[in-house]
Amino acid sequence: MNRIFHDYLDKFVIVYLDDILIFSRTVEEHVGHLDKVLRLLRQHQFKINREKFEFGRTRMLYLGHEIFVEGLKPDDVKVANIRDWSRPLSMTKMRSFLGMTGYYRNFVKNYSIVAAPLTNLTRLDTPWEWTDRCEASFRHLKHALTHHEVLKLPDPDKHFVVTTDASQYRIGAVLAQQEGKRLRPVEYMSKKMPSQKLAKSTYEKELYAIFKALTDWRHYLLGRFFYVRWMKTQSALSEAMKRWIEVIEQYDFEPWYIKGEYNKVADALSRRPDLLGALITEFGLADNVTQSLVEAYCEDPFMSEIIRRLKAKDKVTSDEFELVNGLLFLEKAGNKRLCVPNRESLRSFFLGEFHDATEHFGCTKTAANLLQRFWWPTMMRDAKLYVETCQVCQRDKPRTQAPLGILKPLLIPERPGESLSMDFMDTLVTSKSGMRYVYVIVDRFRKFARLVAMPATAKTEYVIKLFKENWVKDFGFPKSIISDRDVRFTSELWKAAAAEQGTHLQSRAGEPRCSTPAEALHQAQSGGLG
């Protein structure tokens, strides 16, 4: 269908599979458009289902949306389904709910912010736990879609206005057009900020928001009036920023800077002086927290002294700190940070917002993100303690630290059979013949291994016998044997047997970071058995 109607697509025809929508400004124009479409269908031998077609309608349903003169809105039946949707009880049902609401995300301001607690529940590494925040998000999302705004149908003869904003965790944008004296939204867009950009500069995040908005609405904006000048005022650009600018410079637009306090629509993550983040503002906790902050300043000797000096108009203190509506701010390099007093509940609350409510970052990234908005003297130490005692991190997060280096590397053997590695592996199961352990012998040069079954009660004499029967008779005695400090490898009998044949014994148990080939095989076999 797209190939057949290629010359008319988005001019007066929209095609989705076999659904064809023809739109016109006037009745006369509509008759001409219908004639062209029907001729093409006849030319390519397509037939129309008489029971499904509708002509000359000023209001109609198309792909789950109701289109009419005033604009675009979701289908009332779909909205009713969302309104009556019961609370999801599993990840599968949650994905179904988010799939339905996500289809209408263009109608919801800051959809990704509102849906974030629910989206987190669909991750495989997150345990299913329906919290108050999830319930609030679920209700907020249903309310937003049942009280949606009618979006304006885009008019190609009018200029588009793109309003963007970036916060710590999300970016938001609004595509609008002028209607009378006000801007009317055409679409909303919001996305989660990638984790690697969380601690970046405000400039980079704002640039990323513009990049995502323009690429998301490329079909509306490319080739229209836009122009980029302010990007080039930044002296140092990262490689990512250069790539974004290359894309942005394809557009011709005029940038307008709007302060956060006036940028009400796109600035969903609230740049009010309380700086409490999206979730706090969305779910009505801001006033309570603000009041708690003001009260806690009086209990903190350090910050109460700063406030006293500010009220006394001390010049040195005024250069660093500022008091706004009872809240204390530290100002450095033009960046204002809210000072959090020494009250455990408050500091734990903010640490939780930047650790539990995000991706459970490590202490360094958690503190770096927190430091962009907040400050208190022991922040780094508190962040480290909070992360180290986080039960979710201790239970679910794997160790990502690279293994520590070997303090004293083992010499590389020059030929097969020169150096062996030995270990005992407990299978935890006793066979009918009484065998439970596996005696592991590995040639360090070839990585060739012999695995010999033995009972749990095997003595040193028995181990020596197994070694001679299963290795020495085939390959001879080695020059060196590397093992752990098992009592059979440290016994006088084992040492005497080795000395008799001129074999050097070496133990690595004193350096647990050094893993021998036998131990590596032991771990691999254990994983396979499990």
C-alpha positions in Angstrom: 0.0 0.0 0.0 2.8 2.4 0.8 4.3 1.8 -2.6 1.0 2.4 -4.4 0.2 5.6 -2.5 3.8 6.8 -2.3 3.1 10.1 -4.1 0.2 11.0 -1.9 1.4 9.8 1.6 1.0 12.4 4.3 -0.4 14.9 1.8 -3.9 13.6 1.9 -3.5 9.9 2.5 -2.3 7.9 5.5 -1.9 4.1 5.2 -1.5 1.5 7.9 -1.5 -2.1 6.4 -4.9 -2.2 4.7 -6.4 0.8 6.6 -6.6 3.9 4.4 -7.4 7.3 5.8 -8.1 10.2 3.4 -8.2 13.7 4.8 -9.1 17.0 3.2 -9.9 20.7 4.1 -13.1 21.0 2.1 -15.8 18.8 0.6 -14.8 19.7 -3.0 -11.2 18.9 -2.2 -12.2 15.6 -0.5 -14.1 14.5 -3.6 -11.0 15.0 -5.7 -8.8 13.1 -3.2 -11.3 10.2 -3.1 -11.3 10.0 -6.9 -7.5 9.7 -7.0 -7.4 7.0 -4.3 -10.2 4.9 -5.8 -8.6 5.1 -9.3 -5.3 3.8 -7.9 -7.1 1.0 -6.1 -8.9 0.0 -9.2 -5.7 0.2 -11.3 -4.0 -2.2 -8.9 -7.1 -4.5 -8.7 -7.9 -3.9 -5.0 -11.5 -4.1 -3.7 -13.0 -2.2 -0.8 -15.0 -3.9 1.9 -18.4 -2.2 1.7 -19.2 -3.0 5.3 -16.0 -1.2 6.6 -15.7 2.0 4.5 -17.0 5.4 5.6 -17.1 8.5 3.4 -17.5 12.2 4.2 -17.1 11.9 8.0 -16.0 14.9 10.2 -15.4 12.6 13.2 -14.0 9.0 13.0 -12.0 6.4 14.8 -8.6 5.4 13.4 -6.0 3.1 15.0 -7.5 3.6 18.5 -7.8 7.4 18.2 -10.7 9.6 17.6 -10.0 12.3 15.0 -12.3 15.4 14.7 -12.2 19.1 14.0 -11.0 20.1 17.4 -8.0 17.7 17.4 -7.0 14.1 18.4 -8.0 12.1 21.5 -7.9 8.4 22.6 -10.8 6.1 21.8 -13.3 6.4 24.6 -13.6 2.5 24.7 -9.9 2.1 25.3 -9.9 4.9 27.9 -12.7 3.1 29.7 -10.7 -0.2 29.6 -7.8 1.6 31.2 -10.0 3.3 33.8 -11.5 -0.1 34.9 -8.2 -2.0 34.8 -7.7 -3.9 38.0 -4.3 -3.7 39.8 -1.8 -6.0 38.0 -0.7 -8.9 40.2 2.2 -10.2 38.0 4.9 -9.0 35.7 3.0 -10.2 32.6 -0.2 -8.3 33.6 1.9 -5.2 34.3 3.4 -5.4 30.9 0.0 -5.6 29.4 -1.2 -2.5 31.3 2.0 -0.5 30.3 1.6 -1.6 26.7 -2.0 -0.2 26.6 -1.1 3.1 28.4 2.2 3.4 26.5 0.3 3.5 23.2 -1.3 6.7 24.4 1.8 8.2 26.0 1.7 11.2 23.7 -1.4 12.4 25.6 0.3 12.2 29.1 2.8 14.9 30.3 6.0 13.2 31.5 4.7 9.7 30.9 8.1 8.1 31.7 8.2 9.9 35.0 4.7 8.9 36.1 5.1 5.3 35.0 8.7 4.8 36.3 7.8 2.8 39.5 5.6 0.5 37.4 8.2 0.1 34.7 10.8 -0.9 37.3 8.5 -3.8 38.3 8.9 -5.3 34.8 12.7 -5.7 35.1 13.9 -9.2 35.6 16.5 -8.2 38.3 13.8 -6.4 40.4 11.7 -8.4 42.9 7.9 -7.9 42.6 6.9 -5.6 45.4 3.8 -3.4 45.2 4.6 -0.3 47.2 2.7 2.9 47.9 4.7 4.5 45.2 3.6 1.9 42.7 -0.1 2.3 43.8 0.2 6.1 43.4 1.8 5.7 40.0 -0.9 3.3 38.9 -3.7 5.7 40.0 -1.9 8.7 38.6 -1.5 7.1 35.2 -5.2 6.0 35.0 -6.3 9.5 36.0 -4.0 11.2 33.5 -5.4 9.0 30.6 -9.1 9.4 31.7 -8.7 13.2 32.0 -6.5 13.7 28.9 -6.0 16.8 26.9 -7.3 16.9 23.3 -4.2 17.3 21.2 -4.1 19.7 18.3 -3.9 18.2 14.8 -0.6 19.4 13.3 -1.0 22.2 10.7 1.8 22.2 8.1 1.3 25.9 7.4 2.1 27.0 11.0 5.4 27.1 12.8 6.1 24.4 15.4 7.3 25.3 18.9 9.4 22.7 20.7 9.8 23.1 24.5 12.4 20.9 26.1 13.8 20.4 29.6 16.2 18.0 31.2 16.4 17.0 34.8 18.5 14.5 36.9 16.6 11.4 35.6 14.3 12.3 32.8 13.9 14.6 29.8 10.6 16.1 28.8 9.5 17.9 25.6 6.3 19.4 24.2 5.6 19.9 20.5 3.0 22.7 20.1 1.6 25.2 17.6 0.0 28.6 18.1 -3.8 28.7 18.2 -5.1 32.1 18.9 -3.1 33.6 21.8 -2.0 30.4 23.3 0.2 27.4 22.4 -1.6 24.2 22.0 0.2 20.8 22.4 0.5 18.5 19.4 2.4 15.8 21.2 4.2 15.1 24.5 7.4 13.2 24.8 9.4 12.1 27.8 12.2 9.6 28.2 14.4 8.2 31.0 17.9 9.7 31.2 20.5 7.1 30.3 22.5 6.1 33.4 25.8 7.2 31.9 24.5 10.8 31.6 23.2 11.2 35.1 26.3 12.9 36.5 27.0 15.0 33.4 26.7 18.8 33.2 23.4 20.6 32.9 24.5 21.8 29.5 25.0 18.3 28.2 21.6 17.1 29.5 19.8 20.1 28.0 21.5 19.4 24.6 20.6 15.7 24.9 16.9 16.7 25.5 16.9 18.8 22.3 18.6 16.0 20.3 16.0 13.4 21.4 13.1 15.8 20.8 14.2 16.7 17.3 14.9 13.1 16.3 11.6 11.9 17.8 9.7 14.5 15.8 11.9 14.5 12.7 8.9 13.9 10.4 7.4 17.2 11.6 10.4 19.4 12.0 13.0 18.5 9.4 13.0 21.2 6.6 11.1 23.7 8.7 12.2 26.9 10.3 14.8 26.2 13.0 18.3 27.4 13.6 21.0 26.5 16.1 23.5 29.1 17.3 24.1 28.7 21.0 25.5 25.2 20.8 28.8 26.5 19.5 29.3 28.8 22.5 30.5 25.8 24.5 34.3 25.7 24.5 34.8 22.0 25.2 32.6 19.5 23.5 32.6 15.7 24.2 32.4 13.2 21.3 28.8 12.5 22.1 27.9 16.2 22.1 29.6 16.6 18.7 27.5 13.8 17.3 24.3 15.3 18.7 25.2 18.7 17.2 25.8 17.2 13.8 22.2 15.9 13.9 20.7 19.1 15.4 22.4 21.3 12.7 20.3 19.5 10.1 17.4 21.5 11.4 16.8 25.2 10.9 15.4 26.7 14.1 15.6 29.7 16.4 16.5 28.8 20.1 14.6 30.6 22.9 15.9 30.1 26.5 13.1 29.9 29.0 13.9 29.9 32.7 12.7 26.8 34.6 10.3 28.8 36.7 8.4 29.8 33.5 8.8 26.5 31.7 5.9 24.9 33.4 5.0 22.2 30.9 8.3 20.6 30.0 9.9 21.2 33.4 8.2 18.3 35.0 10.9 17.6 37.5 10.2 20.8 39.3 13.0 23.4 39.7 11.3 25.1 42.7 13.6 26.0 45.6 12.8 22.7 47.4 14.4 20.7 44.6 12.8 17.5 45.8 12.6 15.7 42.5 9.8 14.3 40.3 8.3 11.7 42.6 8.0 14.1 45.6 6.3 16.7 43.5 4.1 14.3 41.7 2.7 12.6 44.8 2.3 15.5 47.2 5.2 15.0 49.6 7.0 18.3 48.9 5.2 20.4 51.6 5.8 17.8 54.3 9.4 17.5 53.5 9.9 21.2 53.2 8.4 21.7 56.7 10.6 19.0 58.1 13.7 20.6 56.7 12.8 24.0 58.2 12.2 22.4 61.6 15.4 20.3 61.5 17.6 23.4 60.8 17.0 24.5 64.4 18.2 21.1 65.7 21.4 21.1 63.7 24.0 23.3 65.5 26.2 23.6 62.4 23.4 24.8 60.0 21.6 26.8 62.6 24.8 28.8 63.1 25.0 29.5 59.4 21.4 30.7 59.4 22.2 32.9 62.4 25.1 34.5 60.5 23.0 35.0 57.4 20.3 36.9 59.4 23.1 38.9 60.9 24.2 39.7 57.3 27.7 38.3 57.7 29.4 38.9 54.3 31.6 35.9 54.3 28.7 33.6 55.0 26.5 35.3 52.5 29.0 34.7 49.7 28.5 30.9 50.1 25.0 30.4 51.5 21.6 31.8 50.9 18.3 31.5 52.7 15.2 31.2 50.5 11.7 30.7 52.1 13.3 29.2 55.2 15.5 26.8 53.2 19.3 27.0 53.3 21.2 26.8 50.0 25.0 26.4 49.3 26.0 28.2 46.2 29.2 27.3 44.3 30.1 28.0 40.7 26.6 29.2 40.0 25.0 26.0 41.2 22.6 26.1 44.2 22.4 23.0 46.4 19.9 22.5 49.1 21.5 22.0 52.6 20.1 19.0 54.4 20.3 19.2 58.2 21.5 16.5 60.5 18.4 14.5 60.9 18.6 10.8 60.0 15.1 10.5 58.6 15.7 13.4 56.2 19.1 12.3 55.0 18.0 8.7 54.6 15.0 10.0 52.6 17.2 11.9 50.1 19.7 9.0 49.9 16.8 6.7 49.1 15.5 9.0 46.4 18.9 8.9 44.6 19.7 5.2 45.3 16.6 3.0 45.9 14.3 5.0 43.5 16.9 4.9 40.7 19.1 2.0 39.6 20.8 1.2 42.9 24.0 2.8 41.8 27.2 2.4 43.8 28.2 4.9 46.5 30.3 7.1 44.2 27.6 7.6 41.6 24.9 7.9 44.2 26.9 10.7 46.0 27.7 12.4 42.7 24.1 12.5 41.6 23.0 13.7 45.1 25.7 16.4 45.1 24.2 18.1 42.1 21.2 19.1 44.1 21.9 18.7 47.8 24.7 19.1 50.3 25.7 18.2 53.9 29.2 17.8 55.4 29.3 14.0 55.7 27.5 13.2 52.4 30.2 10.9 50.9 30.5 8.9 54.1 26.8 8.6 54.5 26.3 7.6 50.9 28.9 4.8 51.3 27.3 3.5 54.5 23.8 3.6 52.9 24.9 1.7 49.8 26.9 -0.9 51.8 23.9 -1.6 54.0 21.3 -1.6 51.2 19.6 -5.1 51.4 18.7 -5.1 47.7 22.3 -4.4 46.6 23.7 -7.1 49.0 21.1 -9.6 47.8 20.9 -9.1 44.1 23.8 -7.1 42.7 26.8 -9.2 41.4 30.4 -8.2 42.1 31.7 -6.1 39.2 35.1 -5.5 40.6 37.9 -7.1 38.5 39.9 -9.8 40.3 42.9 -8.5 42.1 46.2 -9.3 40.6 48.6 -12.1 41.6 51.1 -10.9 44.1 53.7 -13.5 43.0 53.0 -14.9 39.5 53.6 -18.6 38.9 56.5 -19.4 36.5 55.3 -20.6 33.1 56.4 -24.2 32.5 58.5 -24.9 29.4 57.3 -28.4 28.5 54.4 -30.8 29.2 54.5 -32.7 32.5 57.0 -30.2 34.0 54.5 -28.6 36.5 51.3 -30.0 37.9 48.4 -28.4 39.8 46.4 -30.5 42.3 43.2 -30.1 44.3 40.4 -32.1 45.9 36.8 -31.5 44.8 33.9 -32.5 47.1 30.9 -33.7 45.0 28.6 -33.7 48.1 27.3 -37.1 46.9 28.6 -40.5 48.0 28.5 -43.2 45.3 27.5 -46.8 46.0 31.2 -47.7 46.1 31.9 -45.1 48.8 33.5 -42.5 46.5 32.7 -38.9 47.2 35.7 -36.8 46.4 37.5 -36.2 43.0 41.3 -35.9 43.0 42.1 -33.3 40.3 45.5 -33.3 38.6 46.2 -30.7 35.9 49.2 -30.3 33.6 49.8 -26.6 33.8 51.5 -26.5 30.3 48.9 -28.4 28.3 45.9 -27.8 30.7 45.4 -31.6 30.4 43.5 -33.0 33.4 43.0 -36.3 35.1 40.0 -36.7 37.5 40.2 -39.6 39.9 37.4 -40.7 42.3 38.4 -41.4 45.9 36.6 -41.8 49.3 36.2 -38.9 51.8 38.4 -40.8 54.3 41.4 -41.2 51.9 44.7 -40.8 53.7 48.0 -39.5 52.4 49.3 -43.0 51.5 46.2 -43.6 49.4 46.6 -40.2 47.6 50.2 -41.1 46.8 49.1 -44.4 45.4 46.4 -42.8 43.2 49.0 -40.3 41.9 51.5 -42.9 40.9 48.8 -45.2 39.3 47.0 -42.4 37.4 49.7 -40.1 36.4 53.3 -41.2 37.1 53.1 -44.5 35.2 51.9 -42.6 32.1 53.9 -39.3 32.3 56.5 -39.7 34.9 57.3 -37.4 37.9 56.9 -33.6 37.5 59.5 -31.0 38.5 57.0 -29.1 40.6 53.6 -29.6 42.2 51.3 -26.6 43.1 48.5 -27.2 45.6 46.6 -25.7 48.5 47.2 -26.4 52.2 45.2 -29.6 52.5 46.6 -31.7 55.3 47.5 -34.5 52.8 49.6 -32.0 50.8 51.4 -30.6 53.8 52.1 -33.9 55.6 55.6 -35.2 56.1 54.8 -38.3 54.1 53.9 -36.3 51.1 57.0 -34.1 51.4 59.2 -37.1 51.7 57.7 -38.8 48.7 58.2 -35.6 46.6 61.8 -35.1 47.9 62.7 -38.7 46.9 61.8 -38.0 43.3 63.3 -34.4 43.3 59.8 -32.7 42.9 59.5 -29.2 44.3 56.3 -28.5 46.3 54.7 -25.1 46.3 51.6 -24.0 48.2 49.3 -21.1 47.0 46.9 -21.1 50.0 48.7 -18.2 51.7 47.6 -16.1 48.7 43.9 -16.8 48.2 43.7 -14.4 45.2 45.9 -16.7 43.2 43.8 -19.5 41.6 45.6 -22.6 40.2 44.4 -24.5 37.1 43.1 -27.3 39.3 41.0 -24.8 41.3 39.7 -23.2 38.1 38.6 -26.7 36.9 37.1 -27.3 40.3 35.0 -24.2 40.0 33.9 -25.0 36.4 33.0 -28.6 37.3 31.0 -27.3 40.4 29.1 -24.9 38.1 28.3 -27.7 35.7 27.2 -30.1 38.4 24.9 -27.4 39.9 
